[in-house]
């Protein structure tokens, strides 16, 4: 199968003013597309050519193929990230809300920890809310690293590469993180990920 550039689950202007249509146009149409194109070019004519992106990610990691891993993991990470954002307000479902309270004390405390991981991460990367070994925790990964190569089930992520926010707020990463966490979190998606108990699958 050919890995595709999945469409955004909303219109380009749907997240404005928190994330502009220009940012989405470049972030999705150039950055995400670029990763997809590099994956397809790299796996063409190999045993990985007909594999889903999740298997390509794991194979590239096992083989120590950093170039393929980076492109494949960024393809998956971005697809996941688009679904973590929504113009429609929502709240964590009861099951997820209970797990958040158990792990962090409150949703507000969890969001504060997620903000801290996002703002304080040095360089490019991602901050994640994940479920692992029956508990929730907040982690950060560097560059293209993704939790799906381990035992964690990602529930929610924030992209903290500069291309996610530089058009809108320049180098003010905290402003971008506040805008996302305060206005755009797709709790319905996070709740579905928690209930399913296994990582989201990139659409083929």
Secondary structure, DSSP 8 states (H G I E B T S, - for coil): --------SS-TTTTTTTS-HHHHHHIIIIIIHHHHHHHHHHHTTSTTTTS-HHHHHHHHHHHT-HHHHHHHHHHHHHHHHHHHB-SS-----HHHHHHHHHHHSSHHHHHHHHHHHHHH--SSEEEEEEEETTEEEEEEEETT--GGGTT-EEEEEEE-SGGGTHHHHTT-HHHHHHHHHHHTB-HHHHHHHHHH-S------
